[in-house]
Structure formats: C-alpha cells, structure tokens
Amino acid sequence: MGKSYKQTSELNLEGRFLGFGIPGGTNLKYFRLATGEGERFIKLDMPKKQRAILETQLRPGDWVRAIGEKQLNLKTGLWKLKAYHILPALNSVSAEPAPIATPVSGCDHFRDCAIAETCASSPPPIPTLEAIVPEKKKATILICQKSDCRKKGGAAVCKALEEQLRQKGLEDNVTIKGTGCMSRCKAGPNVVVMPDKARYTKIQPEEIPELIANHF
C-alpha cells in the first residue's frame, strides 16, 4: 500500500500572542505565538468573519491556547500548524517567554499578570474571550471510479470502506465520494483521505481496516 509521507496529530499549544501575519508580510490567515520552545507561526483555519472578530479581541501579550492540528512532513522534518479554535489561557509558571511589564491598577490575569501568585487580590474568574468554534469539516474518502482503478479492484475497495465505516459507526461522520481519474492509473486503486490529504495507492480491501484506524 503506497502511503503518504505526512503525519497528522492534534495541536494543543499555549503561549503569548505576538501578532498577525508572517515574516515579510501581513497575511492575516496566520498569527505568531511565543511559546517555551520559541516563536511559532500558526495558520487560522476558520472563516474570514471569525478571523475578523479575533483581530478586534486579541492584543499582543495576551495568553491564548491554539487548538487544531499539526502535520509533520516525514521527508523534510518540517511542521505545519493549523488552528481551528483560539481560546484564552491562564498564565502558568513554566518555561514561557518573559512577560511584558504593564503598569496597572488592580489585577487582570488574562492581560497583565505573568504569574498568578504575584497578584495580591483573590483569583478572578477565567477571562471571557469569545470562543471561535467553527464547525469541524466532515471527513471524506475520495476513491477513483475510472475504469483502470475499478478493474484493479476499486469496486471491492469501495465496498470494504462502506462496510468498515458501518462497523465503526462512522457512516454519519465520513463520506465516501467517487472521483474521476487521479492520474495514477498504474498505481490503482487510488484513495485519498480528506481533510488529511493522505493518498493511498494499490490499496486492497484487506488494508481498509488499518486505513480507517489510522485516520478515524
């Protein structure tokens, strides 16, 4: 079974918001986060309207948590980070970047305190930053339906996919969609799992349980 060289896992990263954009540009689809391991550039995978709301709410120095997914290219060793949600995060004593000193009266944990113990007042409630929670994209399995792939067992693979999703109770969460030629006729049957973009070639029905277990 031909396999993608990309590995996807959950992103759950906390740090100090530095601003929007990427080096040398102002692409608001990305934001910069200072973490204990250094500065990270994270893509905002959410509708433009929700990104606009974040622009009005976030200020440099805010402590936030990015929830989404991270993808490792096993060939290059490079990571791609993608956030579906940006939530407030309480500061903690850890190897985080140095806090930005801001003279204030009273205590505002979310914006000005680097360590909660330094505040003389009683602990305040968790700050209320409007949660941006877009609906998660429904997973789709694309399978080539052209004659070459079907002759090599495409129909049997499609049937195995349907059966495995039914056994796992995933038929309402994952859609199987037939496609035109994927330009890899000699390596058929061809399957692509979305949104992971993981491509499988020469896949056989007996390999379907492993595929489903890896992605769902």
MDAnalysis code that builds the backbone (N, CA, C; Angstrom):
import MDAnalysis as mda
import numpy as np

u = mda.Universe.empty(648, n_residues=216, atom_resindex=np.repeat(np.arange(216), 3), trajectory=True)
u.add_TopologyAttr("name", ["N", "CA", "C"] * 216)
u.add_TopologyAttr("resid", np.arange(1, 217))
u.add_TopologyAttr("resname", ["MET", "GLY", "LYS", "SER", "TYR", "LYS", "GLN", "THR", "SER", "GLU", "LEU", "ASN", "LEU", "GLU", "GLY", "ARG", "PHE", "LEU", "GLY", "PHE", "GLY", "ILE", "PRO", "GLY", "GLY", "THR", "ASN", "LEU", "LYS", "TYR", "PHE", "ARG", "LEU", "ALA", "THR", "GLY", "GLU", "GLY", "GLU", "ARG", "PHE", "ILE", "LYS", "LEU", "ASP", "MET", "PRO", "LYS", "LYS", "GLN", "ARG", "ALA", "ILE", "LEU", "GLU", "THR", "GLN", "LEU", "ARG", "PRO", "GLY", "ASP", "TRP", "VAL", "ARG", "ALA", "ILE", "GLY", "GLU", "LYS", "GLN", "LEU", "ASN", "LEU", "LYS", "THR", "GLY", "LEU", "TRP", "LYS", "LEU", "LYS", "ALA", "TYR", "HIS", "ILE", "LEU", "PRO", "ALA", "LEU", "ASN", "SER", "VAL", "SER", "ALA", "GLU", "PRO", "ALA", "PRO", "ILE", "ALA", "THR", "PRO", "VAL", "SER", "GLY", "CYS", "ASP", "HIS", "PHE", "ARG", "ASP", "CYS", "ALA", "ILE", "ALA", "GLU", "THR", "CYS", "ALA", "SER", "SER", "PRO", "PRO", "PRO", "ILE", "PRO", "THR", "LEU", "GLU", "ALA", "ILE", "VAL", "PRO", "GLU", "LYS", "LYS", "LYS", "ALA", "THR", "ILE", "LEU", "ILE", "CYS", "GLN", "LYS", "SER", "ASP", "CYS", "ARG", "LYS", "LYS", "GLY", "GLY", "ALA", "ALA", "VAL", "CYS", "LYS", "ALA", "LEU", "GLU", "GLU", "GLN", "LEU", "ARG", "GLN", "LYS", "GLY", "LEU", "GLU", "ASP", "ASN", "VAL", "THR", "ILE", "LYS", "GLY", "THR", "GLY", "CYS", "MET", "SER", "ARG", "CYS", "LYS", "ALA", "GLY", "PRO", "ASN", "VAL", "VAL", "VAL", "MET", "PRO", "ASP", "LYS", "ALA", "ARG", "TYR", "THR", "LYS", "ILE", "GLN", "PRO", "GLU", "GLU", "ILE", "PRO", "GLU", "LEU", "ILE", "ALA", "ASN", "HIS", "PHE"])
u.atoms.positions = np.array([
    [0.853, -1.200, 0.000],
    [0.000, 0.000, 0.000],
    [0.880, 1.237, 0.000],
    [0.800, 2.056, -1.058],
    [1.543, 3.310, -1.075],
    [1.026, 4.227, 0.001],
    [1.907, 4.942, 0.679],
    [1.472, 5.729, 1.832],
    [2.033, 7.140, 1.792],
    [1.301, 8.086, 2.311],
    [1.743, 9.474, 2.375],
    [2.890, 9.617, 3.363],
    [3.754, 10.595, 3.091],
    [4.872, 10.883, 3.986],
    [4.528, 11.991, 4.973],
    [3.246, 12.153, 5.269],
    [2.819, 13.184, 6.208],
    [2.114, 12.534, 7.393],
    [2.402, 13.040, 8.573],
    [1.810, 12.506, 9.807],
    [1.067, 13.629, 10.520],
    [-0.230, 13.423, 10.783],
    [-1.079, 14.454, 11.380],
    [-1.443, 14.077, 12.808],
    [-1.402, 15.062, 13.704],
    [-1.778, 14.844, 15.099],
    [-2.440, 16.109, 15.646],
    [-2.940, 16.019, 16.890],
    [-3.674, 17.138, 17.493],
    [-2.713, 18.262, 17.909],
    [-3.157, 19.492, 17.692],
    [-2.413, 20.671, 18.155],
    [-3.115, 21.231, 19.388],
    [-2.370, 21.393, 20.470],
    [-2.891, 21.996, 21.699],
    [-1.728, 22.789, 22.301],
    [-1.607, 24.051, 21.884],
    [-0.412, 24.833, 22.180],
    [-0.783, 26.145, 22.880],
    [-0.092, 26.413, 23.985],
    [-0.353, 27.619, 24.757],
    [0.847, 28.561, 24.683],
    [0.563, 29.855, 24.624],
    [1.654, 30.822, 24.599],
    [1.146, 32.242, 24.570],
    [2.060, 33.169, 24.288],
    [1.732, 34.593, 24.282],
    [1.546, 35.066, 22.844],
    [0.386, 35.655, 22.579],
    [0.077, 36.154, 21.241],
    [0.989, 37.331, 20.902],
    [1.643, 37.267, 19.723],
    [2.566, 38.331, 19.312],
    [1.996, 39.220, 18.216],
    [1.098, 38.683, 17.421],
    [0.527, 39.487, 16.347],
    [0.140, 38.614, 15.167],
    [-0.504, 39.239, 14.176],
    [-0.920, 38.528, 12.971],
    [0.123, 38.700, 11.880],
    [0.109, 37.791, 10.907],
    [0.995, 37.913, 9.760],
    [2.180, 36.982, 9.840],
    [2.955, 36.968, 8.766],
    [4.153, 36.147, 8.653],
    [5.325, 37.045, 8.307],
    [6.576, 36.569, 8.454],
    [7.726, 37.422, 8.163],
    [7.671, 38.004, 6.752],
    [7.818, 39.304, 6.655],
    [7.815, 39.969, 5.363],
    [6.438, 40.187, 4.769],
    [5.370, 39.921, 5.537],
    [4.033, 40.098, 5.002],
    [3.017, 40.364, 6.089],
    [1.760, 40.571, 5.683],
    [0.681, 40.869, 6.643],
    [-0.499, 39.920, 6.423],
    [-0.227, 38.687, 6.069],
    [-1.275, 37.698, 5.832],
    [-2.003, 37.397, 7.133],
    [-3.255, 37.848, 7.238],
    [-3.999, 37.693, 8.480],
    [-4.531, 36.282, 8.678],
    [-4.218, 35.379, 7.759],
    [-4.594, 33.985, 7.954],
    [-3.616, 33.283, 8.907],
    [-2.544, 33.981, 9.283],
    [-1.551, 33.420, 10.193],
    [-1.398, 34.309, 11.420],
    [-0.995, 33.712, 12.544],
    [-0.646, 34.516, 13.705],
    [0.600, 33.939, 14.356],
    [1.271, 34.788, 15.138],
    [2.532, 34.413, 15.750],
    [2.310, 34.172, 17.237],
    [2.860, 33.064, 17.738],
    [2.679, 32.688, 19.136],
    [4.052, 32.404, 19.751],
    [4.354, 33.091, 20.873],
    [5.602, 32.860, 21.594],
    [5.375, 31.754, 22.612],
    [6.133, 30.668, 22.513],
    [5.998, 29.527, 23.412],
    [7.334, 29.260, 24.096],
    [7.335, 28.301, 25.009],
    [8.560, 27.944, 25.693],
    [9.610, 27.374, 24.754],
    [9.193, 26.912, 23.565],
    [10.121, 26.338, 22.591],
    [10.469, 27.315, 21.487],
    [9.988, 28.568, 21.614],
    [10.290, 29.567, 20.594],
    [9.039, 30.084, 19.905],
    [9.235, 30.925, 18.910],
    [8.123, 31.534, 18.201],
    [7.563, 30.567, 17.166],
    [6.228, 30.488, 17.078],
    [5.568, 29.592, 16.134],
    [4.613, 30.395, 15.253],
    [4.532, 30.014, 13.988],
    [3.592, 30.617, 13.045],
    [2.483, 29.610, 12.791],
    [1.243, 30.016, 13.069],
    [0.110, 29.091, 13.020],
    [-0.947, 29.638, 12.069],
    [-1.439, 28.784, 11.182],
    [-2.489, 29.191, 10.240],
    [-3.850, 29.131, 10.924],
    [-4.670, 30.163, 10.704],
    [-6.021, 30.198, 11.253],
    [-6.979, 29.567, 10.246],
    [-7.420, 28.350, 10.520],
    [-8.318, 27.634, 9.622],
    [-9.755, 27.863, 10.071],
    [-10.249, 29.056, 9.789],
    [-11.609, 29.432, 10.178],
    [-12.120, 30.484, 9.196],
    [-13.435, 30.706, 9.122],
    [-13.989, 31.678, 8.193],
    [-13.440, 33.089, 8.413],
    [-13.440, 33.890, 7.339],
    [-12.899, 35.242, 7.389],
    [-13.600, 36.099, 8.443],
    [-14.897, 35.916, 8.613],
    [-15.654, 36.700, 9.584],
    [-15.166, 36.425, 11.003],
    [-14.856, 35.174, 11.291],
    [-14.396, 34.812, 12.629],
    [-12.966, 35.295, 12.869],
    [-12.147, 35.290, 11.795],
    [-10.793, 35.854, 11.939],
    [-10.875, 37.345, 12.239],
    [-11.850, 38.018, 11.621],
    [-12.009, 39.452, 11.850],
    [-12.380, 39.736, 13.309],
    [-13.182, 38.859, 13.912],
    [-13.544, 39.022, 15.322],
    [-12.294, 38.892, 16.192],
    [-11.440, 37.928, 15.863],
    [-10.204, 37.757, 16.625],
    [-9.319, 39.001, 16.550],
    [-9.288, 39.633, 15.385],
    [-8.469, 40.835, 15.213],
    [-8.861, 41.926, 16.202],
    [-10.147, 42.019, 16.494],
    [-10.616, 43.069, 17.405],
    [-10.429, 42.695, 18.868],
    [-10.279, 41.392, 19.156],
    [-10.216, 40.942, 20.549],
    [-8.799, 40.700, 21.057],
    [-7.916, 40.221, 20.187],
    [-6.571, 39.876, 20.627],
    [-5.625, 41.066, 20.598],
    [-4.807, 41.158, 21.629],
    [-3.771, 42.183, 21.701],
    [-2.428, 41.513, 21.977],
    [-1.334, 42.044, 21.435],
    [-0.022, 41.462, 21.717],
    [0.198, 41.333, 23.223],
    [0.631, 40.176, 23.644],
    [0.834, 39.910, 25.070],
    [-0.246, 39.040, 25.675],
    [-1.395, 38.870, 24.995],
    [-2.460, 38.001, 25.507],
    [-1.979, 36.548, 25.556],
    [-2.360, 35.862, 26.610],
    [-2.072, 34.431, 26.717],
    [-3.247, 33.663, 26.123],
    [-2.963, 32.815, 25.148],
    [-4.026, 32.077, 24.466],
    [-3.609, 30.622, 24.267],
    [-4.607, 29.820, 23.947],
    [-4.368, 28.406, 23.617],
    [-4.895, 28.149, 22.214],
    [-4.067, 27.568, 21.357],
    [-4.455, 27.239, 19.982],
    [-4.808, 25.760, 19.914],
    [-6.023, 25.470, 19.433],
    [-6.491, 24.095, 19.299],
    [-6.688, 23.795, 17.821],
    [-6.116, 22.712, 17.349],
    [-6.265, 22.364, 15.943],
    [-5.505, 21.104, 15.606],
    [-4.695, 21.171, 14.546],
    [-3.907, 20.010, 14.165],
    [-2.533, 20.432, 13.682],
    [-1.589, 19.516, 13.797],
    [-0.232, 19.753, 13.303],
    [0.156, 18.611, 12.385],
    [0.903, 18.954, 11.338],
    [1.256, 17.955, 10.337],
    [2.759, 17.943, 10.141],
    [3.356, 16.762, 10.266],
    [4.795, 16.602, 10.115],
    [5.096, 15.965, 8.769],
    [5.962, 16.633, 7.993],
    [6.442, 16.062, 6.745],
    [7.616, 15.158, 7.088],
    [7.426, 13.853, 6.946],
    [8.442, 12.896, 7.369],
    [9.696, 12.953, 6.503],
    [9.592, 13.552, 5.318],
    [10.762, 13.679, 4.451],
    [11.617, 14.874, 4.834],
    [10.956, 16.010, 5.098],
    [11.702, 17.245, 5.380],
    [11.875, 17.517, 6.862],
    [11.035, 16.872, 7.699],
    [11.091, 17.128, 9.135],
    [10.438, 18.440, 9.537],
    [9.696, 19.080, 8.606],
    [9.059, 20.370, 8.886],
    [7.616, 20.165, 9.349],
    [7.180, 21.062, 10.275],
    [5.818, 21.016, 10.809],
    [4.970, 22.098, 10.169],
    [3.686, 21.798, 9.941],
    [2.681, 22.793, 9.576],
    [1.640, 22.812, 10.685],
    [1.399, 24.000, 11.264],
    [0.461, 24.129, 12.367],
    [-0.810, 24.829, 11.890],
    [-1.957, 24.325, 12.316],
    [-3.244, 24.867, 11.886],
    [-4.183, 24.911, 13.084],
    [-4.816, 26.068, 13.337],
    [-5.704, 26.227, 14.497],
    [-7.151, 26.389, 14.054],
    [-8.039, 25.592, 14.680],
    [-9.480, 25.729, 14.453],
    [-10.110, 26.654, 15.498],
    [-9.550, 26.666, 16.722],
    [-10.082, 27.474, 17.812],
    [-8.943, 28.236, 18.489],
    [-9.220, 29.457, 18.916],
    [-8.296, 30.228, 19.734],
    [-9.033, 30.577, 21.028],
    [-8.528, 30.068, 22.155],
    [-9.197, 30.244, 23.438],
    [-8.275, 30.940, 24.427],
    [-8.830, 31.597, 25.452],
    [-7.988, 32.226, 26.470],
    [-7.280, 31.175, 27.301],
    [-6.109, 31.497, 27.807],
    [-5.351, 30.570, 28.646],
    [-4.805, 31.316, 29.848],
    [-4.971, 30.736, 31.036],
    [-4.405, 31.338, 32.238],
    [-2.898, 31.160, 32.231],
    [-2.179, 32.166, 32.667],
    [-0.726, 32.070, 32.732],
    [-0.315, 31.042, 33.766],
    [0.813, 30.391, 33.539],
    [1.330, 29.399, 34.477],
    [2.824, 29.569, 34.620],
    [3.383, 28.994, 35.690],
    [4.813, 29.071, 35.925],
    [5.471, 27.998, 35.078],
    [6.095, 28.369, 33.978],
    [6.721, 27.419, 33.070],
    [7.787, 28.126, 32.275],
    [8.389, 27.384, 31.362],
    [9.448, 27.967, 30.542],
    [8.832, 28.761, 29.414],
    [8.130, 29.821, 29.750],
    [7.469, 30.667, 28.777],
    [8.301, 31.927, 28.542],
    [8.022, 32.675, 27.465],
    [8.736, 33.920, 27.228],
    [8.512, 34.899, 28.371],
    [9.462, 35.803, 28.574],
    [9.346, 36.784, 29.651],
    [8.121, 37.646, 29.452],
    [7.411, 37.989, 30.530],
    [6.198, 38.789, 30.410],
    [6.503, 40.227, 30.023],
    [5.513, 40.861, 29.436],
    [5.623, 42.269, 29.092],
    [5.126, 43.080, 30.282],
    [5.995, 43.904, 30.871],
    [5.604, 44.674, 32.055],
    [4.638, 45.771, 31.659],
    [3.501, 45.830, 32.354],
    [2.498, 46.838, 32.076],
    [1.981, 47.393, 33.391],
    [2.206, 48.694, 33.700],
    [1.699, 49.266, 34.948],
    [0.183, 49.321, 34.925],
    [-0.448, 48.726, 35.941],
    [-1.911, 48.713, 36.004],
    [-2.338, 48.942, 37.440],
    [-3.577, 49.278, 37.595],
    [-4.168, 49.361, 38.926],
    [-5.103, 48.184, 39.061],
    [-4.963, 47.413, 40.157],
    [-5.776, 46.212, 40.297],
    [-5.087, 45.046, 39.605],
    [-5.860, 44.040, 39.243],
    [-5.273, 42.832, 38.669],
    [-6.101, 42.323, 37.508],
    [-5.434, 42.048, 36.411],
    [-6.099, 41.455, 35.246],
    [-5.251, 40.265, 34.814],
    [-5.630, 39.059, 35.255],
    [-4.803, 37.876, 34.991],
    [-4.588, 37.663, 33.503],
    [-5.613, 37.842, 32.702],
    [-5.522, 37.473, 31.295],
    [-4.553, 38.353, 30.531],
    [-4.458, 39.653, 30.894],
    [-3.665, 40.545, 30.072],
    [-2.353, 40.967, 30.702],
    [-2.215, 41.040, 32.035],
    [-1.049, 41.685, 32.610],
    [-0.234, 40.866, 33.602],
    [-0.759, 39.787, 34.137],
    [-0.013, 39.051, 35.161],
    [0.763, 37.901, 34.538],
    [2.064, 37.833, 34.832],
    [2.871, 36.744, 34.296],
    [2.738, 35.507, 35.164],
    [2.639, 35.687, 36.486],
    [2.500, 34.570, 37.414],
    [1.354, 34.898, 38.374],
    [0.399, 33.967, 38.470],
    [-0.809, 34.263, 39.246],
    [-0.477, 34.614, 40.686],
    [0.588, 33.988, 41.272],
    [0.909, 34.207, 42.677],
    [1.365, 35.632, 42.963],
    [1.716, 36.407, 41.933],
    [2.193, 37.769, 42.177],
    [1.050, 38.737, 42.442],
    [-0.196, 38.292, 42.229],
    [-1.336, 39.182, 42.420],
    [-1.850, 39.074, 43.852],
    [-2.043, 40.214, 44.493],
    [-2.481, 40.211, 45.885],
    [-3.968, 39.927, 46.011],
    [-4.732, 40.223, 44.972],
    [-6.181, 40.031, 45.049],
    [-6.512, 38.557, 44.882],
    [-7.762, 38.205, 45.225],
    [-8.197, 36.820, 45.099],
    [-8.290, 36.448, 43.623],
    [-8.135, 35.144, 43.290],
    [-8.141, 34.727, 41.888],
    [-9.432, 35.130, 41.196],
    [-9.328, 35.783, 40.048],
    [-10.516, 36.195, 39.301],
    [-11.046, 35.027, 38.477],
    [-12.241, 35.133, 37.942],
    [-12.773, 34.074, 37.087],
    [-11.993, 34.012, 35.784],
    [-12.134, 32.892, 35.081],
    [-11.468, 32.743, 33.788],
    [-11.958, 33.847, 32.855],
    [-11.058, 34.529, 32.154],
    [-11.453, 35.633, 31.288],
    [-12.362, 35.162, 30.164],
    [-13.165, 36.080, 29.672],
    [-14.134, 35.730, 28.648],
    [-13.726, 36.318, 27.312],
    [-12.986, 35.562, 26.563],
    [-12.704, 35.884, 25.171],
    [-13.685, 35.066, 24.362],
    [-14.422, 35.699, 23.480],
    [-15.456, 34.988, 22.737],
    [-14.851, 33.792, 22.013],
    [-15.367, 32.616, 22.286],
    [-14.827, 31.394, 21.693],
    [-15.190, 31.331, 20.216],
    [-14.188, 31.101, 19.404],
    [-14.418, 30.951, 17.975],
    [-14.406, 29.458, 17.685],
    [-15.569, 28.880, 17.486],
    [-15.673, 27.433, 17.341],
    [-16.366, 27.109, 16.020],
    [-15.634, 27.116, 14.915],
    [-16.256, 26.777, 13.641],
    [-16.575, 25.282, 13.591],
    [-17.565, 24.951, 12.808],
    [-17.936, 23.548, 12.674],
    [-16.808, 22.787, 12.003],
    [-16.404, 21.674, 12.592],
    [-15.299, 20.896, 12.051],
    [-15.707, 20.280, 10.715],
    [-14.769, 20.318, 9.769],
    [-15.048, 19.806, 8.449],
    [-15.332, 18.308, 8.497],
    [-16.341, 17.868, 7.746],
    [-16.684, 16.470, 7.695],
    [-15.637, 15.732, 6.873],
    [-15.200, 14.592, 7.357],
    [-14.175, 13.826, 6.662],
    [-14.760, 13.191, 5.403],
    [-13.928, 13.081, 4.386],
    [-14.338, 12.487, 3.117],
    [-13.251, 11.549, 2.628],
    [-13.659, 10.406, 2.124],
    [-12.720, 9.473, 1.488],
    [-13.009, 9.497, -0.012],
    [-12.030, 9.939, -0.788],
    [-12.171, 10.009, -2.242],
    [-11.624, 8.724, -2.850],
    [-12.366, 8.119, -3.753],
    [-11.911, 6.900, -4.411],
    [-12.145, 7.019, -5.910],
    [-11.084, 6.728, -6.669],
    [-11.168, 6.841, -8.123],
    [-12.153, 5.816, -8.681],
    [-13.023, 6.263, -9.608],
    [-14.042, 5.395, -10.192],
    [-13.813, 5.147, -11.679],
    [-12.656, 5.557, -12.180],
    [-12.365, 5.324, -13.596],
    [-12.079, 3.834, -13.833],
    [-12.156, 3.431, -15.100],
    [-12.126, 2.008, -15.452],
    [-10.867, 1.287, -14.991],
    [-9.684, 1.928, -15.115],
    [-8.442, 1.247, -14.726],
    [-8.451, 0.879, -13.247],
    [-8.866, 1.823, -12.399],
    [-8.896, 1.560, -10.958],
    [-9.952, 0.513, -10.608],
    [-11.097, 0.583, -11.286],
    [-12.163, -0.381, -11.000],
    [-11.739, -1.797, -11.408],
    [-11.013, -1.916, -12.541],
    [-10.542, -3.229, -12.983],
    [-9.543, -3.827, -11.996],
    [-8.836, -2.954, -11.280],
    [-7.824, -3.422, -10.330],
    [-8.386, -3.614, -8.917],
    [-9.700, -3.530, -8.797],
    [-10.320, -3.817, -7.501],
    [-10.946, -2.630, -6.815],
    [-11.164, -1.526, -7.540],
    [-11.735, -0.315, -6.947],
    [-13.114, -0.534, -6.347],
    [-13.940, -1.332, -7.020],
    [-15.295, -1.583, -6.519],
    [-15.251, -2.339, -5.193],
    [-14.337, -3.310, -5.098],
    [-14.204, -4.080, -3.852],
    [-13.687, -3.202, -2.724],
    [-12.791, -2.278, -3.037],
    [-12.264, -1.351, -2.032],
    [-13.383, -0.446, -1.527],
    [-14.214, 0.042, -2.445],
    [-15.336, 0.907, -2.062],
    [-16.293, 0.154, -1.135],
    [-16.569, -1.096, -1.464],
    [-17.462, -1.900, -0.628],
    [-16.852, -2.128, 0.754],
    [-15.526, -2.356, 0.789],
    [-14.848, -2.569, 2.071],
    [-14.878, -1.307, 2.922],
    [-14.753, -0.140, 2.288],
    [-14.834, 1.127, 3.008],
    [-16.207, 1.306, 3.646],
    [-17.249, 1.048, 2.868],
    [-18.615, 1.187, 3.375],
    [-18.849, 0.252, 4.563],
    [-18.376, -0.987, 4.440],
    [-18.593, -1.964, 5.494],
    [-17.834, -1.592, 6.769],
    [-16.579, -1.127, 6.604],
    [-15.774, -0.782, 7.771],
    [-16.327, 0.450, 8.490],
    [-16.798, 1.437, 7.744],
    [-17.396, 2.628, 8.364],
    [-18.677, 2.260, 9.107],
    [-19.442, 1.332, 8.544],
    [-20.676, 0.892, 9.197],
    [-20.345, 0.150, 10.497],
    [-19.322, -0.701, 10.467],
    [-18.941, -1.445, 11.666],
    [-18.448, -0.513, 12.776],
    [-17.768, 0.558, 12.411],
    [-17.223, 1.503, 13.388],
    [-18.215, 2.599, 13.779],
    [-19.414, 2.581, 13.165],
    [-20.407, 3.612, 13.465],
    [-20.011, 4.982, 12.949],
    [-19.278, 5.016, 11.840],
    [-18.763, 6.280, 11.309],
    [-19.480, 6.744, 10.044],
    [-20.534, 6.032, 9.650],
    [-21.164, 6.357, 8.371],
    [-21.759, 7.769, 8.338],
    [-22.108, 8.327, 9.526],
    [-22.658, 9.687, 9.568],
    [-21.570, 10.754, 9.648],
    [-20.336, 10.341, 9.912],
    [-19.232, 11.287, 10.075],
    [-18.269, 11.307, 8.894],
    [-18.295, 10.265, 8.093],
    [-17.353, 10.147, 6.978],
    [-18.135, 9.856, 5.700],
    [-17.827, 10.596, 4.648],
    [-18.481, 10.413, 3.357],
    [-17.531, 9.749, 2.374],
    [-18.027, 8.780, 1.614],
    [-17.261, 8.165, 0.532],
    [-17.704, 8.810, -0.772],
    [-16.752, 9.328, -1.535],
    [-17.093, 10.045, -2.761],
    [-16.265, 9.530, -3.929],
    [-16.941, 9.091, -4.981],
    [-16.251, 8.653, -6.182],
    [-15.741, 9.846, -6.975],
    [-14.584, 9.701, -7.591],
    [-13.983, 10.802, -8.354],
    [-13.604, 10.337, -9.754],
    [-13.182, 11.293, -10.561],
    [-12.617, 10.982, -11.860],
    [-11.182, 10.531, -11.699],
    [-10.451, 10.466, -12.797],
    [-9.081, 9.960, -12.794],
    [-8.176, 10.811, -11.902],
    [-7.355, 10.138, -11.079],
    [-6.394, 10.814, -10.209],
    [-4.992, 10.838, -10.813],
    [-4.902, 10.442, -12.098],
    [-3.639, 10.497, -12.855],
    [-2.583, 9.527, -12.326],
    [-3.024, 8.465, -11.656],
    [-2.088, 7.425, -11.208],
    [-2.680, 6.054, -11.541],
    [-3.043, 5.903, -12.802],
    [-3.770, 4.706, -13.220],
    [-2.993, 3.423, -12.959],
    [-1.680, 3.426, -13.178],
    [-0.875, 2.227, -12.998],
    [-0.765, 1.828, -11.524],
    [-1.056, 2.774, -10.623],
    [-0.937, 2.503, -9.183],
    [-2.301, 2.312, -8.532],
    [-3.346, 2.072, -9.336],
    [-4.680, 1.909, -8.784],
    [-4.855, 0.611, -8.017],
    [-5.915, 0.515, -7.193],
    [-6.904, 1.552, -6.897],
    [-6.300, 2.720, -6.089],
    [-6.833, 3.918, -6.342],
    [-6.343, 5.120, -5.678],
    [-7.383, 5.676, -4.711],
    [-6.924, 6.017, -3.492],
    [-7.804, 6.561, -2.448],
    [-7.104, 7.750, -1.797],
    [-7.868, 8.810, -1.505],
    [-7.345, 9.974, -0.786],
    [-8.273, 10.256, 0.392],
    [-7.702, 10.397, 1.588],
    [-8.475, 10.683, 2.801],
    [-8.384, 12.177, 3.091],
    [-9.547, 12.842, 3.154],
    [-9.624, 14.275, 3.429],
    [-10.253, 14.499, 4.802],
    [-9.867, 15.560, 5.571],
    [-9.003, 16.661, 5.113],
    [-7.515, 16.402, 5.302],
    [-7.101, 15.169, 5.655],
    [-5.682, 14.892, 5.884],
    [-4.859, 14.941, 4.604],
    [-5.533, 14.765, 3.426],
    [-4.850, 14.733, 2.129],
    [-3.870, 13.564, 2.042],
    [-4.189, 12.481, 2.735],
    [-3.342, 11.290, 2.725],
    [-3.730, 10.421, 1.535],
    [-2.767, 10.142, 0.663],
    [-3.034, 9.378, -0.556],
    [-2.561, 7.933, -0.397],
    [-3.397, 7.001, -0.824],
    [-3.055, 5.592, -0.798],
    [-3.175, 5.029, -2.213],
    [-2.164, 4.280, -2.659],
    [-2.165, 3.678, -3.985],
    [-2.045, 2.164, -3.863],
    [-2.541, 1.480, -4.891],
    [-2.529, -0.004, -4.922],
    [-3.155, -0.581, -3.654],
    [-4.136, 0.100, -3.124],
    [-4.745, -0.342, -1.874],
    [-5.680, -1.520, -2.127],
    [-5.722, -2.447, -1.176],
    [-6.554, -3.643, -1.292],
    [-7.603, -3.658, -0.183],
    [-8.715, -4.383, -0.399],
    [-9.804, -4.404, 0.596],
    [-9.353, -4.796, 1.999],
    [-8.399, -5.739, 2.094],
    [-7.957, -6.192, 3.417],
    [-7.154, -5.131, 4.163],
    [-6.734, -4.065, 3.473],
    [-5.974, -2.994, 4.116],
    [-6.868, -1.864, 4.638],
    [-8.150, -1.940, 4.324],
    [-9.073, -0.872, 4.706],
    [-9.210, -0.715, 6.225],
    [-9.304, -1.798, 7.033],
    [-9.408, -1.600, 8.486],
    [-8.249, -0.784, 9.054],
    [-7.034, -1.016, 8.547],
    [-5.873, -0.259, 9.028],
    [-5.988, 1.217, 8.642],
    [-6.458, 1.483, 7.411],
    [-6.635, 2.858, 6.944],
    [-7.622, 3.605, 7.848],
    [-8.772, 2.964, 8.111],
    [-9.792, 3.607, 8.948],
    [-9.256, 3.851, 10.360],
    [-8.521, 2.876, 10.896],
    [-7.973, 3.033, 12.255],
    [-6.963, 4.172, 12.318],
    [-6.184, 4.370, 11.254],
    [-5.160, 5.421, 11.245],
    [-5.757, 6.829, 11.205],
    [-6.918, 6.965, 10.568],
    [-7.471, 8.312, 10.364],
    [-8.686, 8.631, 11.229],
    [-9.386, 7.617, 11.711],
    [-10.620, 7.897, 12.449],
    [-10.667, 7.133, 13.769],
])
